Amino acid sequence: MRKFSKATVGFATAGLLVAGVTGLGVSTAYAAPSSSNVHLAASSSTVPAPLAAVPEVFGGDTSVALDSNFLAALKSLKLTPGTSGNAKLSGTDISFPITGGSLAYWNPKGDYRPYVQGILQHTGSGLTLKAGSTTVTLEDLTVNPGNSKLYGDVLVNGKVAAEQAYIFSLHGGTLKPLTMDGKNGVLTGTTVHVSGTAAKLLNSTFKTDAVKADLLVGVATISAQITK
């Protein structure tokens, strides 16, 4: 996994991010993804202006350091993890290129929640789980930090079983403050867990009951390119 700067970034004065996003409500932050853009009601008395807003993310990647217990669970089920498309698996780290989206970030010390909102798309890459002649692919991942969910298309042996299903939950209690690494804004520390929907689907596909909802998958790092 990439090493990132730990320096605190003063976004209000750095001039690296655009905070003037016009207001169309914040419902996108809580809904299943239908757009790559988050719309912020900055003029609303109930929504404070964000410290930073990125109307367009230009690239970067989302990586997950896979938890040893998750890998042990896969091994016990005789499931082999792999990648599809442009995803990369190196040791216990898997990464997915960010292909589009937007982000907004409020002061985590303030009262406004969720303090990270937006949509990040990862079209053309995914995670595969294979056992025998059966391969499940979780691809075209969409991260929605506003509702703490990660969606994706689910394929079984290349055939679509579900589109943009809720497959992972995101627990942000250990999320570290936003930092900068060159042109990238970095958010790290969120834990990724198997959703009830994904657990049911995987158990059905692989004829088991061993995949449990809320199983820890690993710790995520989002490195989003926010300037060209």
BELFEN-V265871 format. One record per residue. RES is the residue in three letters. PHI is phi in whole degrees, -180 to 180 (NA if undefined). OMEGA is omega in whole degrees, -180 to 180 (* if undefined). NEAR is the number of other ideal C-beta (glycine too) atoms within 8 Angstrom. Layout:
res & phi & omega & near
RES & PHI & OMEGA & NEAR
RES & PHI & OMEGA & NEAR
This chain:
res & phi & omega & near
MET & NA & -180 & 6
ARG & -62 & 174 & 7
LYS & -91 & -176 & 3
PHE & -122 & 176 & 10
SER & -64 & 179 & 7
LYS & -98 & -176 & 4
ALA & -65 & 176 & 6
THR & -75 & -177 & 5
VAL & -109 & 176 & 9
GLY & -91 & -173 & 6
PHE & -69 & -178 & 12
ALA & -65 & -177 & 6
THR & -118 & -175 & 5
ALA & -71 & 180 & 9
GLY & 73 & -177 & 3
LEU & -89 & -175 & 9
LEU & -121 & -179 & 10
VAL & -98 & -178 & 7
ALA & -104 & -176 & 12
GLY & -95 & 180 & 6
VAL & -96 & -178 & 12
THR & -71 & -171 & 7
GLY & -92 & 173 & 11
LEU & -134 & -180 & 6
GLY & 95 & -178 & 7
VAL & -117 & -177 & 12
SER & -63 & 179 & 6
THR & -58 & -177 & 14
ALA & -68 & -176 & 13
TYR & -113 & -173 & 7
ALA & -101 & 171 & 9
ALA & -63 & -172 & 8
PRO & -67 & 173 & 11
SER & -130 & -179 & 5
SER & -150 & 178 & 6
SER & -83 & -174 & 8
ASN & -112 & 170 & 9
VAL & -101 & -178 & 13
HIS & -110 & -173 & 11
LEU & -109 & 177 & 14
ALA & -90 & -175 & 11
ALA & -65 & -179 & 12
SER & -86 & -178 & 4
SER & -73 & 180 & 7
SER & -70 & -177 & 3
THR & -94 & -179 & 4
VAL & -121 & 179 & 11
PRO & -69 & 176 & 6
ALA & -65 & 179 & 5
PRO & -71 & 172 & 12
LEU & -66 & -178 & 8
ALA & -150 & 175 & 13
ALA & -138 & -178 & 14
VAL & -120 & -178 & 14
PRO & -61 & -179 & 7
GLU & -143 & 175 & 6
VAL & -92 & -171 & 14
PHE & -96 & -178 & 9
GLY & 159 & -176 & 9
GLY & 105 & 178 & 12
ASP & -157 & 171 & 9
THR & -113 & -180 & 15
SER & -119 & 178 & 13
VAL & -130 & 172 & 13
ALA & -83 & -172 & 10
LEU & -67 & -178 & 12
ASP & -71 & -178 & 10
SER & -62 & 178 & 7
ASN & -69 & 176 & 7
PHE & -66 & 179 & 12
LEU & -64 & 177 & 11
ALA & -66 & 178 & 8
ALA & -65 & 177 & 11
LEU & -62 & -179 & 11
LYS & -64 & -180 & 8
SER & -66 & 178 & 7
LEU & -91 & -178 & 11
LYS & 59 & 177 & 7
LEU & -102 & 179 & 10
THR & -107 & 179 & 8
PRO & -79 & 177 & 11
GLY & -157 & -178 & 9
THR & -130 & 172 & 11
SER & -128 & 177 & 10
GLY & 60 & -174 & 8
ASN & -93 & 177 & 7
ALA & -69 & 179 & 13
LYS & -130 & 176 & 7
LEU & -119 & -179 & 9
SER & -129 & -175 & 6
GLY & 65 & 178 & 4
THR & -105 & 180 & 7
ASP & -109 & 176 & 11
ILE & -121 & -177 & 13
SER & -133 & -178 & 11
PHE & -130 & 179 & 13
PRO & -63 & 174 & 12
ILE & -81 & -177 & 16
THR & -108 & 179 & 9
GLY & 170 & 177 & 9
GLY & 135 & -180 & 14
SER & -156 & -178 & 13
LEU & -143 & 171 & 17
ALA & -138 & -173 & 14
TYR & -137 & 176 & 12
TRP & -103 & 179 & 11
ASN & -63 & -179 & 7
PRO & -65 & 178 & 7
LYS & -83 & 178 & 3
GLY & -83 & -177 & 8
ASP & -94 & -174 & 3
TYR & -74 & 179 & 8
ARG & -138 & -7 & 4
PRO & -72 & -174 & 10
TYR & -87 & 168 & 10
VAL & -122 & 179 & 13
GLN & -135 & 178 & 13
GLY & 144 & 177 & 14
ILE & -140 & 174 & 14
LEU & -125 & -177 & 15
GLN & -104 & -179 & 13
HIS & -134 & -177 & 15
THR & -72 & 174 & 7
GLY & 89 & 177 & 9
SER & -150 & -179 & 14
GLY & -173 & 178 & 16
LEU & -107 & 176 & 12
THR & -114 & 174 & 12
LEU & -129 & -174 & 13
LYS & -124 & 173 & 10
ALA & -141 & -178 & 9
GLY & 61 & -179 & 5
SER & -94 & -177 & 3
THR & -109 & 177 & 10
THR & -126 & 174 & 9
VAL & -102 & 179 & 14
THR & -117 & 175 & 13
LEU & -110 & -171 & 13
GLU & -137 & -176 & 13
ASP & 51 & -174 & 12
LEU & -71 & 177 & 14
THR & -127 & 180 & 13
VAL & -95 & 175 & 12
ASN & -122 & -178 & 15
PRO & -66 & -179 & 16
GLY & -66 & 177 & 13
ASN & -112 & 175 & 9
SER & 59 & 180 & 10
LYS & -132 & 175 & 11
LEU & -123 & -177 & 13
TYR & -108 & 176 & 12
GLY & -171 & 173 & 14
ASP & -79 & -180 & 13
VAL & -114 & 179 & 15
LEU & -119 & 174 & 11
VAL & -117 & -176 & 11
ASN & 51 & 176 & 7
GLY & 85 & -180 & 6
LYS & -103 & -176 & 6
VAL & -68 & 176 & 7
ALA & -100 & 178 & 8
ALA & -160 & 178 & 8
GLU & -107 & 179 & 6
GLN & 47 & 176 & 10
ALA & -78 & 177 & 12
TYR & -79 & -172 & 11
ILE & -109 & 179 & 12
PHE & -135 & 171 & 13
SER & -101 & -177 & 12
LEU & -118 & 180 & 14
HIS & -107 & -172 & 10
GLY & -96 & -178 & 11
GLY & -62 & -180 & 5
THR & -107 & 180 & 9
LEU & -65 & 179 & 10
LYS & -89 & 179 & 7
PRO & -59 & 179 & 5
LEU & -62 & 177 & 10
THR & -127 & 178 & 13
MET & -116 & 172 & 12
ASP & -135 & -174 & 9
GLY & 64 & -180 & 4
LYS & -87 & -174 & 7
ASN & -102 & 168 & 11
GLY & -89 & -172 & 14
VAL & -119 & 173 & 14
LEU & -121 & -177 & 13
THR & -136 & 176 & 11
GLY & 117 & 179 & 11
THR & -67 & 177 & 14
THR & -91 & -177 & 13
VAL & -110 & -176 & 14
HIS & -131 & 178 & 13
VAL & -69 & 178 & 14
SER & -78 & 176 & 12
GLY & -61 & 179 & 7
THR & -62 & -179 & 9
ALA & -68 & 179 & 15
ALA & -60 & 180 & 13
LYS & -63 & -178 & 8
LEU & -66 & -179 & 13
LEU & -67 & 178 & 13
ASN & -62 & 179 & 12
SER & -66 & -176 & 7
THR & -69 & -175 & 10
PHE & -98 & 175 & 12
LYS & 56 & -179 & 5
THR & -148 & 172 & 8
ASP & -127 & -173 & 4
ALA & -84 & -180 & 8
VAL & -83 & -175 & 13
LYS & -102 & 174 & 7
ALA & -61 & 179 & 8
ASP & 76 & 174 & 8
LEU & -58 & 179 & 11
LEU & -69 & 177 & 10
VAL & -89 & -179 & 12
GLY & 167 & -179 & 12
VAL & -113 & -174 & 12
ALA & -97 & 170 & 13
THR & -129 & 175 & 15
ILE & -101 & 176 & 13
SER & -120 & -172 & 14
ALA & -101 & 178 & 16
GLN & -74 & -173 & 12
ILE & -110 & 173 & 12
THR & -136 & 179 & 6
LYS & -81 & * & 4
